[in-house]
C-alpha cells in the first residue's frame, strides 16, 4: 500500500528530476513510513531551480517519491496558484492509497476536499499550533487575526475527523485540538535521536562571556531573533557579558544583521547560517553554555530536545509543549526581555554543582525521546492507517 503524506514544507527540484531540501525532511526522515508502507509519496509545493546548492539534501530515493504541487509563497501567490493546485489534486481523487496529513496547513484541507472521496479516512500528525503561529509579532500579515481564526477552526475540524491521530505533545495540543473519541490516538515527536546524539557532560562551567546559542530558520519572524537581539543589547547595557550565536538562514537574515548593527551589538553576535551536518550541530551545542529557544510558536521544539540530549542548560519561551520538557523556572513568556535577563543572571550565579545537576536533569529527560521509544509509537500509528 502506498501512503500520501501532505506537508506544508517547500522543496526544490533540479533538472535531473531529483528533489532537495535546504534543511529538514531529507530522505532519511521519510524512511520511518516505509516500516509499514511500500512507498511514500510526498505531496508538497515544489520550486523548479536550475541548480541545487552544495549544502542541500536529497529527498527522493528508494520508495520515496513526490507528488509535486505548484509553488507559491504568500497569500497573494497562493490565491493566484489556487486553480492549478485544485487541478493537480483533483487528478489524484480516485488513486488507491492511504493518506496522512502533517498539520496545521491549508494544503491538507485542499487535499481532503479535492483529492479524496467524501467518506475516505485519513490520519493526522499534529505538529504545531496556529494560535501561536499567527499570534502578535509572530506574523506580519495584516490579515493575521482572520487567518489565525480560520486556521484554528480548520485544525479543530481536521482533528475531530481524523481516524488516527498523533500529536507532538503529550497533552498541550490535545487539550486545544481534541481528537474524535473513536480515533486511534498517540503522541510522538518528529525528532530522531540515535546514540551518537546523546552526550553526558562530566563538568559544567560558564565562559567569561556566557555563550548563548539559538537555532531557528529566519524565513518568518516567529523564531524571535529580533527578541534575542534586543535582549542581548539590554544584557550588555546592564553589564551581563554574553555572546550570541544564531544558527539558521532565511530571508530575514540580512534584516537581523542590520538590527544587530543598529543596536551596536554586532561584536556580540555571530550569524552562523544554515548548518546541515549533525556533527557540526553537536560541536556548536557542546561548545556553548546555554541554549535559548526564543520562538513565538512551536509544537514540541526539537531543537530543545537536541540541546538537552547534549546536556546543555536550556531556557525557552512558553510555547507549544515546552512545559513538557523544562521545569517552570526555565520557561519565560514570549517577548519578555526582563524575564530572559533574570534567568540568564540566575544561571550565571550558579555554582558548578548546580549547573551539573541541571545539565544531568536535561540529559535524562531527553532519554524519553530516544528513537527506539518513539519508533514503537509511530509503528502503531502507521499500522492503524491500514485498518
LUMFI-924128 format. One record per residue (C-alpha): residue in one letter; z, x, y negated; residue number from 0. Coordinates in nm, 3 decimals. Layout:
<pados>
(pado 'a' (Z X Y) NUM)
...
</pados>
This chain:
<pados>
(pado 'x' (0.000 0.000 0.000) 0)
(pado 'x' (-0.084 0.122 -0.350) 1)
(pado 'x' (0.155 0.099 -0.645) 2)
(pado 'x' (0.056 0.048 -1.007) 3)
(pado 'x' (0.314 0.192 -1.248) 4)
(pado 'x' (0.271 0.066 -1.605) 5)
(pado 'x' (0.419 0.302 -1.862) 6)
(pado 'x' (0.409 0.347 -2.241) 7)
(pado 'x' (0.373 0.727 -2.222) 8)
(pado 'x' (0.048 0.864 -2.370) 9)
(pado 'x' (-0.164 1.105 -2.164) 10)
(pado 'x' (-0.476 1.319 -2.217) 11)
(pado 'x' (-0.797 1.353 -2.015) 12)
(pado 'x' (-1.020 1.661 -2.026) 13)
(pado 'x' (-1.398 1.661 -1.950) 14)
(pado 'x' (-1.332 1.784 -1.593) 15)
(pado 'x' (-1.168 1.446 -1.521) 16)
(pado 'x' (-0.811 1.571 -1.497) 17)
(pado 'x' (-0.516 1.411 -1.677) 18)
(pado 'x' (-0.247 1.600 -1.868) 19)
(pado 'x' (0.087 1.562 -2.039) 20)
(pado 'x' (0.235 1.784 -2.306) 21)
(pado 'x' (0.595 1.720 -2.200) 22)
(pado 'x' (0.731 1.465 -1.948) 23)
(pado 'x' (0.581 1.288 -1.646) 24)
(pado 'x' (0.386 1.571 -1.485) 25)
(pado 'x' (0.262 1.539 -1.124) 26)
(pado 'x' (0.598 1.613 -0.960) 27)
(pado 'x' (0.758 1.311 -1.128) 28)
(pado 'x' (0.521 1.067 -0.955) 29)
(pado 'x' (0.573 1.204 -0.604) 30)
(pado 'x' (0.901 1.008 -0.583) 31)
(pado 'x' (0.698 0.688 -0.541) 32)
(pado 'x' (0.495 0.843 -0.257) 33)
(pado 'x' (0.801 0.827 -0.030) 34)
(pado 'x' (0.712 0.459 0.019) 35)
(pado 'x' (0.362 0.401 -0.121) 36)
(pado 'x' (0.031 0.553 -0.009) 37)
(pado 'x' (-0.094 0.602 -0.362) 38)
(pado 'x' (0.038 0.574 -0.718) 39)
(pado 'x' (-0.189 0.452 -0.998) 40)
(pado 'x' (-0.060 0.533 -1.346) 41)
(pado 'x' (-0.153 0.257 -1.590) 42)
(pado 'x' (-0.125 0.410 -1.936) 43)
(pado 'x' (-0.301 0.498 -2.259) 44)
(pado 'x' (-0.529 0.799 -2.225) 45)
(pado 'x' (-0.680 1.004 -2.507) 46)
(pado 'x' (-1.002 1.192 -2.438) 47)
(pado 'x' (-0.987 1.557 -2.553) 48)
(pado 'x' (-1.239 1.839 -2.532) 49)
(pado 'x' (-0.987 2.093 -2.413) 50)
(pado 'x' (-0.629 2.100 -2.291) 51)
(pado 'x' (-0.356 2.324 -2.425) 52)
(pado 'x' (-0.204 2.616 -2.241) 53)
(pado 'x' (0.141 2.459 -2.206) 54)
(pado 'x' (0.020 2.119 -2.084) 55)
(pado 'x' (0.097 1.998 -1.732) 56)
(pado 'x' (-0.146 1.827 -1.496) 57)
(pado 'x' (-0.050 1.473 -1.399) 58)
(pado 'x' (-0.307 1.357 -1.143) 59)
(pado 'x' (-0.326 1.511 -0.798) 60)
(pado 'x' (-0.295 1.426 -0.429) 61)
(pado 'x' (-0.243 1.044 -0.410) 62)
(pado 'x' (-0.160 1.022 -0.782) 63)
(pado 'x' (-0.445 0.859 -0.974) 64)
(pado 'x' (-0.496 0.691 -1.310) 65)
(pado 'x' (-0.598 0.353 -1.440) 66)
(pado 'x' (-0.671 0.473 -1.795) 67)
(pado 'x' (-0.623 0.226 -2.078) 68)
(pado 'x' (-0.790 0.256 -2.420) 69)
(pado 'x' (-0.599 0.486 -2.651) 70)
(pado 'x' (-0.416 0.362 -2.959) 71)
(pado 'x' (-0.133 0.481 -3.181) 72)
(pado 'x' (0.049 0.249 -3.417) 73)
(pado 'x' (0.040 -0.126 -3.478) 74)
(pado 'x' (-0.295 -0.142 -3.661) 75)
(pado 'x' (-0.467 0.067 -3.397) 76)
(pado 'x' (-0.309 -0.149 -3.125) 77)
(pado 'x' (-0.448 -0.468 -3.277) 78)
(pado 'x' (-0.796 -0.316 -3.310) 79)
(pado 'x' (-0.784 -0.195 -2.949) 80)
(pado 'x' (-0.639 -0.516 -2.804) 81)
(pado 'x' (-0.973 -0.671 -2.692) 82)
(pado 'x' (-1.061 -0.355 -2.496) 83)
(pado 'x' (-0.712 -0.343 -2.345) 84)
(pado 'x' (-0.739 -0.702 -2.225) 85)
(pado 'x' (-1.088 -0.644 -2.085) 86)
(pado 'x' (-0.966 -0.342 -1.887) 87)
(pado 'x' (-0.663 -0.527 -1.749) 88)
(pado 'x' (-0.850 -0.844 -1.651) 89)
(pado 'x' (-1.072 -0.632 -1.427) 90)
(pado 'x' (-0.761 -0.549 -1.216) 91)
(pado 'x' (-0.646 -0.909 -1.170) 92)
(pado 'x' (-0.736 -0.951 -0.803) 93)
(pado 'x' (-0.677 -0.599 -0.677) 94)
(pado 'x' (-0.423 -0.581 -0.392) 95)
(pado 'x' (-0.126 -0.358 -0.486) 96)
(pado 'x' (0.241 -0.364 -0.581) 97)
(pado 'x' (0.345 -0.336 -0.945) 98)
(pado 'x' (0.629 -0.157 -1.122) 99)
(pado 'x' (0.690 -0.171 -1.497) 100)
(pado 'x' (0.877 0.107 -1.680) 101)
(pado 'x' (1.013 -0.095 -1.969) 102)
(pado 'x' (1.055 -0.175 -2.254) 103)
(pado 'x' (0.694 -0.173 -2.363) 104)
(pado 'x' (0.416 -0.408 -2.464) 105)
(pado 'x' (0.167 -0.276 -2.206) 106)
(pado 'x' (0.375 -0.419 -1.923) 107)
(pado 'x' (0.363 -0.763 -2.084) 108)
(pado 'x' (-0.015 -0.743 -2.125) 109)
(pado 'x' (-0.046 -0.627 -1.763) 110)
(pado 'x' (0.170 -0.918 -1.644) 111)
(pado 'x' (-0.040 -1.174 -1.833) 112)
(pado 'x' (-0.392 -1.041 -1.779) 113)
(pado 'x' (-0.385 -0.824 -1.464) 114)
(pado 'x' (-0.162 -1.025 -1.227) 115)
(pado 'x' (-0.179 -1.369 -1.065) 116)
(pado 'x' (0.069 -1.615 -1.221) 117)
(pado 'x' (0.333 -1.610 -0.945) 118)
(pado 'x' (0.298 -1.247 -0.837) 119)
(pado 'x' (0.619 -1.042 -0.811) 120)
(pado 'x' (0.684 -0.718 -0.994) 121)
(pado 'x' (0.955 -0.456 -1.010) 122)
(pado 'x' (1.103 -0.306 -1.324) 123)
(pado 'x' (1.271 0.020 -1.421) 124)
(pado 'x' (1.461 -0.037 -1.746) 125)
(pado 'x' (1.472 0.297 -1.927) 126)
(pado 'x' (1.552 0.209 -2.289) 127)
(pado 'x' (1.686 -0.041 -2.536) 128)
(pado 'x' (1.455 -0.181 -2.809) 129)
(pado 'x' (1.761 -0.286 -3.009) 130)
(pado 'x' (1.819 0.086 -3.069) 131)
(pado 'x' (1.454 0.192 -3.080) 132)
(pado 'x' (1.389 -0.038 -3.376) 133)
(pado 'x' (1.726 -0.005 -3.546) 134)
(pado 'x' (1.774 0.121 -3.904) 135)
(pado 'x' (1.643 0.479 -3.955) 136)
(pado 'x' (1.501 0.484 -3.601) 137)
(pado 'x' (1.171 0.326 -3.705) 138)
(pado 'x' (0.987 0.348 -4.037) 139)
(pado 'x' (0.775 0.035 -3.987) 140)
(pado 'x' (0.807 -0.240 -4.249) 141)
(pado 'x' (0.780 -0.488 -3.965) 142)
(pado 'x' (1.076 -0.326 -3.786) 143)
(pado 'x' (1.306 -0.636 -3.787) 144)
(pado 'x' (1.031 -0.859 -3.646) 145)
(pado 'x' (0.920 -0.603 -3.388) 146)
(pado 'x' (1.283 -0.545 -3.287) 147)
(pado 'x' (1.342 -0.918 -3.234) 148)
(pado 'x' (1.019 -0.956 -3.034) 149)
(pado 'x' (1.085 -0.656 -2.808) 150)
(pado 'x' (1.441 -0.769 -2.731) 151)
(pado 'x' (1.315 -1.116 -2.636) 152)
(pado 'x' (1.037 -0.964 -2.427) 153)
(pado 'x' (1.268 -0.728 -2.239) 154)
(pado 'x' (1.515 -1.006 -2.158) 155)
(pado 'x' (1.232 -1.218 -2.021) 156)
(pado 'x' (1.094 -0.931 -1.812) 157)
(pado 'x' (1.437 -0.853 -1.665) 158)
(pado 'x' (1.502 -1.218 -1.576) 159)
(pado 'x' (1.173 -1.247 -1.388) 160)
(pado 'x' (1.162 -0.915 -1.201) 161)
(pado 'x' (1.203 -0.943 -0.824) 162)
(pado 'x' (1.352 -0.593 -0.807) 163)
(pado 'x' (1.506 -0.406 -1.096) 164)
(pado 'x' (1.669 -0.074 -1.170) 165)
(pado 'x' (1.848 0.035 -1.487) 166)
(pado 'x' (1.907 0.392 -1.602) 167)
(pado 'x' (2.264 0.295 -1.690) 168)
(pado 'x' (2.543 0.176 -1.463) 169)
(pado 'x' (2.646 -0.113 -1.691) 170)
(pado 'x' (2.532 -0.083 -2.054) 171)
(pado 'x' (2.175 -0.211 -2.031) 172)
(pado 'x' (2.266 -0.459 -1.756) 173)
(pado 'x' (2.504 -0.640 -1.994) 174)
(pado 'x' (2.241 -0.678 -2.266) 175)
(pado 'x' (1.942 -0.748 -2.043) 176)
(pado 'x' (2.070 -0.916 -1.724) 177)
(pado 'x' (1.858 -0.946 -1.413) 178)
(pado 'x' (1.785 -1.253 -1.206) 179)
(pado 'x' (2.080 -1.302 -0.969) 180)
(pado 'x' (1.838 -1.320 -0.674) 181)
(pado 'x' (1.666 -0.994 -0.759) 182)
(pado 'x' (1.731 -0.663 -0.587) 183)
(pado 'x' (1.936 -0.457 -0.834) 184)
(pado 'x' (2.033 -0.093 -0.855) 185)
(pado 'x' (2.068 0.187 -1.108) 186)
(pado 'x' (1.942 0.544 -1.128) 187)
(pado 'x' (1.840 0.792 -1.392) 188)
(pado 'x' (1.485 0.925 -1.412) 189)
(pado 'x' (1.628 1.275 -1.404) 190)
(pado 'x' (1.552 1.504 -1.111) 191)
(pado 'x' (1.808 1.783 -1.072) 192)
(pado 'x' (1.793 2.042 -0.796) 193)
(pado 'x' (2.049 2.309 -0.705) 194)
(pado 'x' (1.888 2.556 -0.947) 195)
(pado 'x' (1.951 2.318 -1.238) 196)
(pado 'x' (2.329 2.349 -1.193) 197)
(pado 'x' (2.529 2.639 -1.332) 198)
(pado 'x' (2.908 2.658 -1.341) 199)
(pado 'x' (3.034 2.883 -1.621) 200)
(pado 'x' (3.326 3.112 -1.540) 201)
(pado 'x' (3.421 3.172 -1.903) 202)
(pado 'x' (3.355 2.992 -2.231) 203)
(pado 'x' (3.379 3.137 -2.577) 204)
(pado 'x' (3.212 3.030 -2.901) 205)
(pado 'x' (2.984 3.250 -3.107) 206)
(pado 'x' (3.089 3.362 -3.455) 207)
(pado 'x' (2.819 3.132 -3.590) 208)
(pado 'x' (2.854 2.840 -3.348) 209)
(pado 'x' (2.522 2.790 -3.169) 210)
(pado 'x' (2.422 2.423 -3.169) 211)
(pado 'x' (2.131 2.306 -2.953) 212)
(pado 'x' (1.929 1.985 -2.978) 213)
(pado 'x' (1.634 1.881 -2.762) 214)
(pado 'x' (1.408 1.597 -2.872) 215)
(pado 'x' (1.046 1.510 -2.932) 216)
(pado 'x' (0.963 1.484 -3.302) 217)
(pado 'x' (0.692 1.221 -3.278) 218)
(pado 'x' (0.930 0.948 -3.401) 219)
(pado 'x' (1.236 0.959 -3.630) 220)
(pado 'x' (1.476 0.815 -3.372) 221)
(pado 'x' (1.573 1.156 -3.233) 222)
(pado 'x' (1.772 1.210 -3.552) 223)
(pado 'x' (1.652 1.556 -3.652) 224)
(pado 'x' (1.692 1.465 -4.020) 225)
(pado 'x' (2.054 1.369 -3.948) 226)
(pado 'x' (2.117 1.706 -3.784) 227)
(pado 'x' (1.967 1.898 -4.076) 228)
(pado 'x' (2.176 1.706 -4.326) 229)
(pado 'x' (2.482 1.771 -4.107) 230)
(pado 'x' (2.413 2.146 -4.088) 231)
(pado 'x' (2.378 2.157 -4.467) 232)
(pado 'x' (2.717 1.993 -4.513) 233)
(pado 'x' (2.877 2.215 -4.250) 234)
(pado 'x' (2.759 2.524 -4.437) 235)
(pado 'x' (2.890 2.382 -4.766) 236)
(pado 'x' (3.229 2.327 -4.600) 237)
(pado 'x' (3.238 2.680 -4.459) 238)
(pado 'x' (3.175 2.579 -4.097) 239)
(pado 'x' (2.948 2.857 -3.971) 240)
(pado 'x' (2.684 2.709 -3.738) 241)
(pado 'x' (2.327 2.780 -3.632) 242)
(pado 'x' (2.099 2.504 -3.503) 243)
(pado 'x' (1.815 2.541 -3.251) 244)
(pado 'x' (1.586 2.241 -3.211) 245)
(pado 'x' (1.356 2.225 -2.907) 246)
(pado 'x' (1.067 1.980 -2.931) 247)
(pado 'x' (0.745 1.930 -3.121) 248)
(pado 'x' (0.560 1.637 -3.270) 249)
(pado 'x' (0.403 1.504 -3.585) 250)
(pado 'x' (0.734 1.516 -3.775) 251)
(pado 'x' (0.786 1.889 -3.715) 252)
(pado 'x' (0.637 2.005 -4.045) 253)
(pado 'x' (0.830 1.746 -4.247) 254)
(pado 'x' (1.153 1.856 -4.075) 255)
(pado 'x' (1.078 2.219 -4.162) 256)
(pado 'x' (1.021 2.110 -4.520) 257)
(pado 'x' (1.352 1.921 -4.518) 258)
(pado 'x' (1.530 2.236 -4.397) 259)
(pado 'x' (1.368 2.429 -4.684) 260)
(pado 'x' (1.467 2.161 -4.936) 261)
(pado 'x' (1.826 2.174 -4.811) 262)
(pado 'x' (1.817 2.557 -4.830) 263)
(pado 'x' (1.931 2.593 -4.469) 264)
(pado 'x' (1.616 2.741 -4.312) 265)
(pado 'x' (1.804 3.059 -4.222) 266)
(pado 'x' (2.046 2.849 -4.016) 267)
(pado 'x' (1.780 2.654 -3.823) 268)
(pado 'x' (1.523 2.753 -3.559) 269)
(pado 'x' (1.249 2.510 -3.464) 270)
(pado 'x' (1.155 2.627 -3.114) 271)
(pado 'x' (0.874 2.377 -3.048) 272)
(pado 'x' (0.791 2.240 -2.704) 273)
(pado 'x' (0.937 2.424 -2.406) 274)
(pado 'x' (0.799 2.309 -2.073) 275)
(pado 'x' (0.932 2.561 -1.822) 276)
(pado 'x' (1.270 2.470 -1.674) 277)
(pado 'x' (1.383 2.832 -1.657) 278)
(pado 'x' (1.331 2.861 -2.031) 279)
(pado 'x' (1.528 2.542 -2.090) 280)
(pado 'x' (1.808 2.686 -1.877) 281)
(pado 'x' (1.810 3.003 -2.085) 282)
(pado 'x' (1.848 2.805 -2.406) 283)
(pado 'x' (2.123 2.586 -2.261) 284)
(pado 'x' (2.312 2.886 -2.124) 285)
(pado 'x' (2.291 3.081 -2.449) 286)
(pado 'x' (2.426 2.806 -2.676) 287)
(pado 'x' (2.779 2.685 -2.744) 288)
(pado 'x' (2.746 2.309 -2.797) 289)
(pado 'x' (2.473 2.060 -2.713) 290)
(pado 'x' (2.427 1.780 -2.967) 291)
(pado 'x' (2.247 1.452 -2.898) 292)
(pado 'x' (2.165 1.313 -3.242) 293)
(pado 'x' (1.946 1.023 -3.123) 294)
(pado 'x' (1.939 0.676 -3.272) 295)
(pado 'x' (1.817 0.533 -2.941) 296)
(pado 'x' (1.830 0.632 -2.573) 297)
(pado 'x' (1.857 0.467 -2.235) 298)
(pado 'x' (2.060 0.723 -2.045) 299)
(pado 'x' (1.978 1.056 -2.213) 300)
(pado 'x' (1.855 1.301 -1.951) 301)
(pado 'x' (1.896 1.597 -2.184) 302)
(pado 'x' (2.270 1.537 -2.197) 303)
(pado 'x' (2.292 1.535 -1.816) 304)
(pado 'x' (2.086 1.855 -1.802) 305)
(pado 'x' (2.317 2.019 -2.056) 306)
(pado 'x' (2.625 1.902 -1.863) 307)
(pado 'x' (2.478 2.045 -1.541) 308)
(pado 'x' (2.474 2.385 -1.715) 309)
(pado 'x' (2.846 2.337 -1.803) 310)
(pado 'x' (2.767 2.301 -2.172) 311)
(pado 'x' (3.005 2.115 -2.403) 312)
(pado 'x' (2.829 1.809 -2.545) 313)
(pado 'x' (2.867 1.578 -2.842) 314)
(pado 'x' (2.645 1.268 -2.859) 315)
(pado 'x' (2.575 0.963 -3.068) 316)
(pado 'x' (2.685 0.626 -2.937) 317)
(pado 'x' (2.355 0.504 -2.795) 318)
(pado 'x' (2.246 0.358 -2.462) 319)
(pado 'x' (2.464 0.470 -2.172) 320)
(pado 'x' (2.616 0.779 -2.340) 321)
(pado 'x' (2.963 0.636 -2.284) 322)
(pado 'x' (2.894 0.657 -1.910) 323)
(pado 'x' (2.857 1.035 -1.943) 324)
(pado 'x' (3.103 1.156 -2.208) 325)
(pado 'x' (3.464 1.081 -2.296) 326)
(pado 'x' (3.505 0.871 -2.615) 327)
(pado 'x' (3.638 1.168 -2.815) 328)
(pado 'x' (3.298 1.339 -2.786) 329)
(pado 'x' (3.092 1.039 -2.896) 330)
(pado 'x' (3.011 0.973 -3.262) 331)
(pado 'x' (2.846 0.681 -3.436) 332)
(pado 'x' (2.480 0.715 -3.527) 333)
(pado 'x' (2.406 0.898 -3.853) 334)
(pado 'x' (2.775 0.964 -3.915) 335)
(pado 'x' (2.781 1.318 -4.052) 336)
(pado 'x' (3.156 1.318 -4.118) 337)
(pado 'x' (3.232 1.236 -3.754) 338)
(pado 'x' (3.000 1.510 -3.627) 339)
(pado 'x' (3.159 1.770 -3.855) 340)
(pado 'x' (3.502 1.659 -3.740) 341)
(pado 'x' (3.406 1.700 -3.371) 342)
(pado 'x' (3.248 2.042 -3.423) 343)
(pado 'x' (3.556 2.152 -3.618) 344)
(pado 'x' (3.786 2.033 -3.340) 345)
(pado 'x' (3.585 2.219 -3.076) 346)
(pado 'x' (3.575 2.533 -3.291) 347)
(pado 'x' (3.957 2.536 -3.291) 348)
(pado 'x' (3.994 2.501 -2.911) 349)
(pado 'x' (4.133 2.782 -2.705) 350)
(pado 'x' (3.923 2.923 -2.423) 351)
(pado 'x' (4.123 2.735 -2.158) 352)
(pado 'x' (4.045 2.407 -2.335) 353)
(pado 'x' (3.677 2.497 -2.364) 354)
(pado 'x' (3.664 2.584 -1.994) 355)
(pado 'x' (3.835 2.260 -1.897) 356)
(pado 'x' (3.583 2.057 -2.096) 357)
(pado 'x' (3.296 2.262 -1.958) 358)
(pado 'x' (3.405 2.204 -1.597) 359)
(pado 'x' (3.456 1.835 -1.665) 360)
(pado 'x' (3.094 1.807 -1.777) 361)
(pado 'x' (2.968 2.011 -1.483) 362)
(pado 'x' (3.142 1.790 -1.227) 363)
(pado 'x' (3.022 1.472 -1.398) 364)
(pado 'x' (2.663 1.597 -1.378) 365)
(pado 'x' (2.701 1.631 -0.998) 366)
(pado 'x' (2.693 1.249 -0.985) 367)
(pado 'x' (2.327 1.276 -1.084) 368)
(pado 'x' (2.222 1.513 -0.809) 369)
(pado 'x' (1.876 1.422 -0.686) 370)
(pado 'x' (1.993 1.354 -0.329) 371)
(pado 'x' (2.214 1.071 -0.458) 372)
(pado 'x' (1.954 0.922 -0.691) 373)
(pado 'x' (1.669 0.959 -0.440) 374)
(pado 'x' (1.850 0.730 -0.196) 375)
(pado 'x' (1.885 0.456 -0.461) 376)
(pado 'x' (1.520 0.495 -0.560) 377)
(pado 'x' (1.412 0.465 -0.195) 378)
(pado 'x' (1.588 0.129 -0.157) 379)
(pado 'x' (1.434 0.008 -0.483) 380)
(pado 'x' (1.079 0.101 -0.378) 381)
(pado 'x' (1.127 -0.049 -0.032) 382)
(pado 'x' (1.239 -0.375 -0.192) 383)
(pado 'x' (0.899 -0.399 -0.367) 384)
(pado 'x' (0.729 -0.424 -0.029) 385)
(pado 'x' (0.914 -0.744 0.069) 386)
</pados>
